[in-house]
């Protein structure tokens, strides 16, 4: 696979270089030069394949020129050790549960795949790297778990002070070993800005082999496409109504971009709903045609508190680039905190299903879309994290206690270890140089 920069000011690179570089020198994003459609027979028989078999087939289609079948099988076997089941919520509405991995968030798919493919290349080249990653909540825990004690890799995670849940914070500050946490006195956008500046800093790049584990890294997007294919396979097995609409709770827009990548490979999808909280720059863009990044605002669905989504340019390219083409395929809606709580409570009272705030935003976005199109389809909303990661909000909203998985409750008694920093780049750079 050859990849180019979305800024078109850097040379094309190989898959390996794109994975380890993370960002092109021109501050764009790496994208495949071409994304070909998969053979139609793959979709005709997809319901007969397991999640792992689907993942291997997609990998072979995209990365067959870079990796052998045995190498792909090894990477998938090592990383894709959990499922993404569909839960029947109500008539024509399914929940794609993406929280059955180690950190109980959808980012386990990308982080574990990335760790496996990086390890594959590092073993061959016998070198070491330092990963820098900004998190608004779930990325940090998934990356910490995915890369913990991986030979040749050290991880530095930046997260915004006071803007992640207690369990999320414990997931990324209690492992130790090769995982280091930085508590930044700012927003997620500030964390993301620090990471991006580091990747463009020639002094740091000369001293360290830097890599990113955010969704800006192409190796995060590829595995996130797997569960869109798997959801379609499950929909066929269940005999669900076609066509399918995916509703994606969206912050940095990597998850939705992965769905669009699957669409470009031929996955039959009617539309994608970008469900946002009050950080709604993309829904505004889809309405007006103008993209105006803003300072992020704090909400109950904190992992989506992003005012300048890094993957916006990827989303545009994958959806057709021009505004008219993008809004034909991607529909944008937003939900405030009050409506998020209303959806959580109403769905629980009616069905007994407990949703995290992000899932509730997706549910409300799907309802808004259904009210507009008035057509029959199956809506699949992505549940990106286990509700227990947002326990105070969930229990206060539902007015009752809810069960907590043991692997999450055990974290609460562990000691947090993090270094506090401000948002100035000079201080962050000094920290990195001093490590």
N, C-alpha and C positions, 0 to 999 in steps of 0.2 A: 504494500500500500504506500503510495506517495501522498504527501500532505502539503497543502499550501497555507499561507497566512491570509486571514481575511482582510488584512491591510495591504496585501500585495506588494510589500516593500522588503520581503525577506525571501531567501532561496527556499525552494521546495525541499522537504526532508523525508527521511525514511520513518517508518513506524517507531523504531527504537529511539531515534533522535527526538521525535515529537513527544514520546512518553517521558523521557528524562529531562528534556528542556522545559516542557510544560507550556511556556509562552514563547512565541517567536520574538526575535530581537526588536521587531517593529511594534510590539505591544498588541498584535492582533490575536487571533485564535487559530489553532490548527484545524483544518478541515480536509477530508479526503478529496483528492482531485476528481474522483468520480464515485458515485454510489449506484451500482447496477441493481436492477430488480432480480430477485431470486426466481428460480424456475417455478412456473405455476403449479407443477406437480407437488412441490413442497407444501403449498397451502391446501391442496386437495387432500393430502394425507397427514397433515400436521396433528390432527386429533389423536393419531396413533403413536405419537412420540412423547417421551418423557421430557421434563424440563431440561435435564442435562443433554438429552439428544438434540433438542431444539437449539440450545446454547451452542453446542458443537457445530451444528449445521450453519448457524448464523456466523460464527467465528470463521469457519472454513470459507464461507462466501466472501467475507471481508478481508480476512488475514491469511488466506491460503497461500499467497505468494511470499509471506514472511515467515510462516510457521508450518511445520509438518503436521500431518494428522495426529501423530503420536504426541507431539508437543502441545497441540490444541487440546487433546484428550486429557493430558496431564494437568494443564492449567485449569480446565473446567472441573475436573475431578477434585482438584485441590480447593477450588474457590466456591463452586456452586453446590454447597452441601445442604441446602435448605430450599423449601418450596415457596411458591407465591400463589396460594389458593384463592379461589373466588368464593365469596360468601353471599348467599341469596338474602338481600336485605328486604326488598319489597318488589312488587310487580315491575319487571323491566329495569330494575336497578340492582347491580352487583357491586360488591366491594372487593377490590383486588388488594389483599392483605400482604403488605410488603415488609412486615415487622417480625418475621420468624427467624431472622438471622441472629448472630451473636450480640449485637448492640440493640436489637429490636427496632431497627429503622431501615428504610429502603436503601440507605447509602451503604449497607453491608454488601450489596451486590457489586457496586462499583469499587469499594475499598478492597474487598477480598480478591477480586479479579486483578486489580491493579497491583496488589502485593505479589500475587502469583506470577504475573507476567514480568514485573520488575525483577523478581528473584530469578526467573528464567534467564534474563539477559545479564544480570549481575554475576551469576555463577559462571557464565561463559566468558565474561570480560574480567572477572576478579577485581572489581572496583567497589567503592563505597559511595553512598549518596546521602544527602540530607534533604528531607522532605519538609517543606513549609506549607501549612494549610490554615486557612481562615475558616471559622465555623460560626454559623448563626444558631447552632444547636446540635443537630444530629450528625453532621459530617465529622466533627471531632471524635465522638465516641466510636463511630464506625471505622475511622482511620486508625484510632488508637488500638482497637481490637484487631483490625486487619493486619497491621504492621508490627504488632507487639512481638519483640524478640526475633524479628526477621533479620537474619545475618546480613551485614553490609548496609543497613538502613537505620538512620536515626530520624526521629520525627519531632518537629516543633509545631505545636498547635496554638493558634491565636483565637481567643474568644472574647466577646464584649462583656465587661463587668456588669453583673446584675441583670443580664438580659438572656440568660439561659436558665432552664429549670434546675432544681437541686440535683435531680438524678442525672440529667445531661452533664452538669458540671462534674459530678463525681465520676462519670464514665471516662472523662478525658483527663482528670487530675489525680487519679488514684493508682494507675498502673505502674508508673515508674519505669525502670529499665531504660529502654531506648526512646521512651515517650516523654516529652517535656511540654508543659502547658504554660502559656503566657496569658495573664488576665489583663486585657487592654481596657483602659478607662475611656471608652468611646462606644461607637456603634459597630455593627458587622461591616458596614461599608468602610469604616476606618481600618478594621483588621484586614480586609481585602486589599485596601490601598497599600498598606505596609508590605504585604506579600508581593504584590505586583511590582512595587518599587525595588524590592530586593532582587527580583528576577531580572530587572533591567540594569542592576548595579554591576558594572564590570569588575570592580574590586572584589565583590563577594563571589561572583562567578569564577574569578581566577583562583580564589582560595578554596571554594567548596564546589562539589558537584551538586547543584541545587535541583530539586524536582518539586512539582506541585501535585497534591492529591485532591484539590478542589475540582469541581465539575468543569473548570477551564481545561483540564487535562483530558485529552481525547480518549484515554484508556478508561476513564470513568463513564463516558457516554456509551461506549460500545456495549458493556454488559448490562447497562440499564435498558437497552433495547430488548434484551432477552425476555423480560417479563411481559412486554406488550404482545410478543408472539405467543408466549405461553398462555396468556389470557384469552387470546383468540382461539387457541387450541381447546382450552377448557370450555369456552362458549360453544364451540362446535360439539364437544362431547355431551354437553348439557342440553343441546338442542335449543339454545337461546335465540330469541328473535334477532334477525339481522335487519339493517346494518348496525354497527357498533359505534358508539361515541365514547371516547375516553375523556374523563374529567380529571384534570391534574392540579392539585394544590401547588401553586407556583411562587417561588421567591427569586432564586438565581437563574431559573429557567433551563437548568441542565436536564431535569427530568422530562420536561415537555419536549426539549430538543431531541432526546433519545427516542421518544415516541415518533417524532417526525422523521428521524433516521429510519426507523422501522417502516414507516409509511413509504419513504423513498425506496425501500427495498421491496415494496410490493404488498405490504400488509393492508388488507382491506379495512379501511376506516372511513366513516362518513365525515367526522370532524373531531377536533380536539378543543376542549373547553379549558381555557387558562383561568383557574379560579384563584383570585388573589384576595388578601386582606386589604386593609386601607393603604398599603403600599401598592398603588394601582397604576404605575406608569405604563405598563403594557396594555391593560384594558383601555386606558386613555389613548394610547397610540392607535389601538385598533379602531377606536371611535373617530379620532380626529386626523390620523395620519402623521401626527407630530410626536416625536419621541423626546420627552423632557425629563431626564433623570432628576430626582429630588432627594433631599435628605430623608433617610428612612425614619418611620415613626414606630413606636413600640406598641405591639398588640399581643393578644393572648396566643396567637399562632406565631410564636417568635421565630421559628426557623424560616419563615417567609418574610421577615422584616428586612427587605432589601430595596433600596431606593434607586439603585443603578445596576440592574441585572447583568452579570458578566456574559451570559450566554445569549443576550439579545440579538447580536449579529448572527450567531449560528441559527437561532430560531427563524430569523428573517430569510436567510439563505435556503434553509431546508424547506420552508413553507412557500417559496416562490419569489422571494426578494422584494418584489414590488408590493406596496401597501394593499392594492386591490386583491392580489393573489393571496397574501398572508391572511387577510381578514376573511377570505372565502373559506379557508381551512381551519383557522384558529379563531375561536370566539372567546372574548374576554369579559369577565364579570368580577365584581368585588363585593366583599361582605364585611360589615363592621363587627366589632366585638359583641355587641348586644345581640345581633342576629346569629352570630356564631353560637352563643350560649342557647339561644332559642332552638336552633337546629339540634344541638347536642341533647337538650332536654326532651324535645318533641320526639326525636327518633328513639331515644331510650324508653320513654313512656309507652310508645306504640309498639316497639319491636323487642325491647330488652337489649339492644345492641349498644355498646359503649364506644363512642367515637372520641378521638383526641381532637383538639381544636382545629388542626389542619385538615383532618378528614371532614369535619363539620363545614369548613369553608368550601371544600370540594362538593359536599352534598348540596349546599345552598347554591353554588354555582351551577350545578346540574339542574336544579329546580328552575333557576332563572332561564337557562337555555331551553328547557322543556316548555316553559310557558310561552316562549317566543316562537319556536318552530312548529309546535302542534302537529308533529309527525311521530309515527311509531318507530321506535328503535330500542336497543338495549344500551343503557348507560352504565359504563364501568367507571366507578370513581376509585381513585388510588388512595389507599390508606397508608400513609408514609411512615407512621410511627405508632408504637403501642401506647394506648391511652395512659398507662401507669407512669409514663415519663412526664406527664403533666398533671400529677395527682391533685394538687390543691385546686386547680381550676376545674378539673373533672368532678371532684367530690363536692365542691361548693355549688357547681352548676346543677348537678343531679340531686343534691340534697341527701346524699347517702355515701357510705363507704363502699369502695369497690375492691375486688381482689388485686393483689400485686404479685407478679411473678417473682419467685424467690431470687433469681439472678439479679433483679433490679433492687429489691428490698435490702439485699445483703450489702449493696453499695453504700447505703445511707450511714452506716456505722464506720466507714473507712475515712481516713484522714485525707483532706484535700492538700495537694502540693502544687502550688502555682507561683510564678513570679509576676509581680504587678509592674506594668509599664504604662506610660502615656501613649498618646497618638503620634508623637513626633518621630520621624523616621530616623533621625540621628541616634536617639536612644535605643531604638530597635536594632539598628545596625551595630551599635557598640556591643549590645548583648550578644549578637551572633558572632562577632569577631572575638569576643571574650570567652566563648564557650570552648 
